[in-house]
Amino acid sequence: MLISCDDVFDVYPYDVNIKGETHINATNISKIEGLCKDKDSLKIAFISDTHGWYSDFKDEVADINRRSDIDFVIHCGDITDTGTTKEYEWARSIFNKLNVLHVALIGNHDFLGTGDQAYHVMFGDNDFSFIAGRVKFVCLNTNATEYDYLASVPNFDFMESELKSDSADFDRTVIVMHARPGSEQFNNNVSKAFNYFVHLFPGIMFCVSGHEHATQADELFNDKLMWYGVDCAQHRKYDIFTITKEGYKYEVVNF
């Protein structure tokens, strides 16, 4: 007796047939920019690497919801473990329990299979930015290994355009990525050039990444700029940054 593949699978896991909400980043960015436009201070929760740990991810969201002072959440990538459409939909259902708005970057696990296509449909462009309270958040795809180092990752053209775009609307900058310089995912042949571009941004404050599954706070290039790493959901930690006119404060939350 022969059984066709169509009889076995209702939906192929990599079919990128996303049902429900799509283009989440653009939708939420518009709202974040409106809500935070005139704010003198911001409090942002940074989470990362929730892939495969859905119970911990749910607890993380619940812990953030217990707070009344978070303006928005940034996920630093690795939303899924193997890039399947179903994983993206599971993650979205957990994101939607947040009481505040969120954006999410793409991680190396999110590229697996047709995961990058699913990310594009559900969340949007791999590189994006937004402005909240005169702070520009530049969110970059730094997963060079996923392209065998053949693509422009990180995208210096995008970074250069962001230096000039909306320049009258921001005077401080935060750079966010999944994999930071020095990791096996980053194209370390261009790490010094990347750091040079980072320092061109007005009022560069700090950089944030995920990927390492560890809490990190390092001065990577001995130039007084701090690079913070956000731990994974399995270790039940996330970071909160409070940005004011005077600078910023950083704390690690255990949940």
C-alpha positions as CSV (number, residue, x, y, z in Angstrom):
1,M,0.0,0.0,0.0
2,L,1.5,3.3,-1.1
3,I,0.9,6.5,0.9
4,S,1.8,9.9,-0.6
5,C,3.5,12.7,1.3
6,D,0.3,14.7,1.0
7,D,-1.5,11.9,3.1
8,V,1.2,12.1,5.8
9,F,1.6,15.9,6.3
10,D,-1.3,18.3,6.4
11,V,1.3,21.2,6.3
12,Y,5.0,20.8,5.5
13,P,6.8,22.5,8.5
14,Y,8.9,24.7,6.2
15,D,6.1,25.9,3.9
16,V,6.1,29.5,5.2
17,N,2.3,29.5,5.2
18,I,2.0,31.9,8.1
19,K,-1.6,32.2,9.4
20,G,-2.6,35.1,11.6
21,E,-0.6,38.2,12.4
22,T,2.3,39.2,10.1
23,H,4.8,42.1,9.8
24,I,4.8,42.4,13.6
25,N,7.9,44.6,13.9
26,A,6.6,47.3,11.6
27,T,3.2,47.4,13.3
28,N,4.7,47.6,16.8
29,I,7.5,50.0,15.8
30,S,4.9,52.5,14.7
31,K,3.1,52.2,18.0
32,I,6.4,52.4,20.1
33,E,7.5,55.5,18.3
34,G,4.2,57.2,18.9
35,L,4.0,56.2,22.6
36,C,7.6,57.0,23.4
37,K,8.1,60.1,21.2
38,D,8.2,62.7,24.0
39,K,9.5,60.5,26.9
40,D,12.5,61.7,28.9
41,S,13.3,58.2,30.1
42,L,12.8,54.6,28.7
43,K,12.9,51.2,30.4
44,I,13.4,48.4,28.0
45,A,13.5,44.6,28.7
46,F,15.9,42.7,26.5
47,I,15.3,39.0,26.1
48,S,17.0,36.4,23.9
49,D,17.3,32.8,22.8
50,T,13.9,31.6,23.8
51,H,14.1,28.8,21.2
52,G,12.9,25.4,22.5
53,W,12.3,26.6,26.0
54,Y,8.6,27.6,25.7
55,S,7.7,27.0,29.3
56,D,10.6,29.3,30.4
57,F,9.6,31.8,27.7
58,K,6.1,31.9,29.1
59,D,7.5,32.5,32.6
60,E,9.7,35.2,31.3
61,V,6.8,37.0,29.7
62,A,4.8,36.6,32.9
63,D,7.7,38.1,34.9
64,I,7.9,41.1,32.6
65,N,4.1,41.5,32.9
66,R,4.4,41.7,36.7
67,R,6.3,45.0,36.2
68,S,4.4,48.2,35.4
69,D,7.4,50.2,34.3
70,I,8.6,48.5,31.0
71,D,8.0,50.6,27.9
72,F,8.7,47.8,25.4
73,V,10.6,44.5,24.8
74,I,13.4,43.7,22.4
75,H,14.1,40.0,21.6
76,C,17.7,39.6,20.4
77,G,17.1,36.5,18.2
78,D,16.8,32.8,18.1
79,I,13.0,32.8,18.4
80,T,12.9,29.3,17.0
81,D,15.1,26.2,17.3
82,T,14.8,24.9,13.7
83,G,13.1,27.7,11.8
84,T,9.7,25.9,11.3
85,T,6.5,27.7,10.7
86,K,4.9,26.0,13.7
87,E,7.7,27.2,16.0
88,Y,7.2,30.8,14.8
89,E,3.5,30.5,15.5
90,W,4.1,29.0,19.0
91,A,6.5,31.9,19.8
92,R,4.1,34.5,18.5
93,S,1.4,33.1,20.8
94,I,3.7,33.7,23.7
95,F,4.8,37.1,22.6
96,N,1.1,38.1,22.3
97,K,0.7,37.6,26.1
98,L,3.0,40.5,26.7
99,N,1.3,43.6,28.2
100,V,3.7,45.8,26.3
101,L,4.9,46.1,22.7
102,H,7.8,44.1,21.3
103,V,10.2,43.7,18.4
104,A,12.3,40.7,17.5
105,L,15.6,40.3,15.7
106,I,16.6,37.2,13.6
107,G,19.0,34.7,15.1
108,N,21.1,32.0,13.5
109,H,18.6,29.3,14.5
110,D,15.8,31.3,12.8
111,F,17.6,30.8,9.5
112,L,17.3,27.0,9.4
113,G,15.2,25.5,6.7
114,T,13.1,28.3,5.3
115,G,13.1,30.0,8.7
116,D,14.5,33.3,7.3
117,Q,11.5,33.4,4.9
118,A,9.1,32.8,7.8
119,Y,10.8,35.5,9.9
120,H,10.4,37.9,7.0
121,V,6.7,37.2,6.7
122,M,6.0,37.2,10.4
123,F,8.4,39.9,11.7
124,G,9.8,41.8,8.7
125,D,13.3,42.9,7.5
126,N,16.5,41.4,8.9
127,D,17.8,44.9,9.5
128,F,15.6,47.6,10.9
129,S,15.6,50.6,13.2
130,F,13.2,52.8,15.2
131,I,13.4,55.9,17.4
132,A,12.0,56.1,21.0
133,G,12.5,59.2,23.1
134,R,15.2,60.5,20.8
135,V,17.2,57.3,21.1
136,K,17.7,55.3,17.9
137,F,17.7,51.6,18.2
138,V,19.6,50.1,15.2
139,C,18.8,46.4,15.0
140,L,21.1,44.3,12.8
141,N,21.4,40.9,11.3
142,T,24.9,39.7,12.2
143,N,24.5,36.0,11.4
144,A,27.2,35.8,8.8
145,T,27.8,32.1,9.1
146,E,24.3,31.4,7.7
147,Y,25.4,33.0,4.4
148,D,28.8,31.2,4.3
149,Y,30.2,34.8,4.6
150,L,29.1,35.5,1.1
151,A,26.5,38.2,1.9
152,S,26.9,41.7,3.2
153,V,26.4,40.7,6.9
154,P,26.6,43.0,8.8
155,N,25.2,45.3,6.2
156,F,27.4,48.4,6.2
157,D,25.3,50.1,3.6
158,F,22.3,49.9,5.9
159,M,24.3,51.2,8.8
160,E,25.5,54.1,6.7
161,S,22.0,55.0,5.6
162,E,20.8,54.9,9.3
163,L,23.5,57.5,10.2
164,K,21.7,59.9,7.9
165,S,18.1,58.8,8.1
166,D,16.0,60.8,10.6
167,S,19.1,62.5,11.9
168,A,17.2,65.5,13.4
169,D,15.0,63.1,15.5
170,F,17.7,61.3,17.5
171,D,20.9,62.2,19.4
172,R,21.7,58.9,21.1
173,T,22.0,55.4,19.7
174,V,21.8,51.8,20.9
175,I,23.0,49.0,18.5
176,V,21.3,45.6,18.9
177,M,22.3,42.3,17.2
178,H,22.1,38.6,17.7
179,A,25.8,37.6,17.5
180,R,28.4,40.1,18.5
181,P,32.0,40.5,17.3
182,G,34.2,37.6,18.5
183,S,31.4,35.0,18.2
184,E,31.6,32.2,15.7
185,Q,28.5,33.6,13.9
186,F,30.0,37.0,13.3
187,N,32.2,37.8,10.3
188,N,35.3,38.7,12.4
189,N,37.3,39.7,9.4
190,V,35.3,43.0,9.5
191,S,34.9,43.3,13.3
192,K,37.1,46.4,13.5
193,A,35.3,48.0,10.6
194,F,32.0,47.2,12.3
195,N,33.1,48.8,15.5
196,Y,34.3,51.9,13.5
197,F,30.8,52.2,12.0
198,V,29.2,51.8,15.4
199,H,31.2,54.7,16.8
200,L,29.9,57.0,13.9
201,F,26.4,56.9,15.4
202,P,25.5,60.0,17.4
203,G,25.7,59.5,21.1
204,I,26.4,55.8,20.9
205,M,25.4,54.5,24.4
206,F,26.0,50.7,24.3
207,C,25.5,47.5,22.2
208,V,23.3,44.5,23.1
209,S,23.4,40.9,21.7
210,G,22.3,37.4,22.5
211,H,23.5,34.1,21.1
212,E,26.1,33.2,23.8
213,H,23.5,32.0,26.4
214,A,25.3,34.0,29.0
215,T,25.1,37.3,30.8
216,Q,27.9,39.5,29.5
217,A,29.2,43.0,30.1
218,D,32.4,43.7,28.3
219,E,34.5,46.5,26.7
220,L,35.3,44.5,23.6
221,F,37.6,47.0,21.9
222,N,39.1,48.9,24.8
223,D,37.4,52.1,23.8
224,K,35.0,52.6,26.7
225,L,32.0,51.3,24.8
226,M,30.2,48.5,26.6
227,W,28.8,45.4,24.9
228,Y,26.1,43.5,26.8
229,G,25.1,39.9,26.3
230,V,21.6,38.8,27.2
231,D,21.2,35.2,28.6
232,C,18.9,32.6,27.3
233,A,15.4,31.8,28.6
234,Q,16.6,28.4,29.9
235,H,18.8,30.2,32.4
236,R,15.8,32.3,33.4
237,K,17.5,35.7,33.1
238,Y,16.8,38.8,31.1
239,D,18.2,42.4,31.1
240,I,16.6,45.7,31.8
241,F,18.1,49.0,30.6
242,T,16.8,52.3,32.0
243,I,17.8,55.2,29.7
244,T,17.5,58.8,31.0
245,K,19.0,62.1,29.9
246,E,21.9,61.5,32.3
247,G,22.8,58.1,30.8
248,Y,21.6,54.6,31.5
249,K,21.4,51.9,34.2
250,Y,21.6,48.2,33.6
251,E,20.3,45.3,35.6
252,V,20.0,41.5,35.2
253,V,16.7,40.0,36.3
254,N,16.3,36.5,37.6
255,F,12.8,35.0,37.2
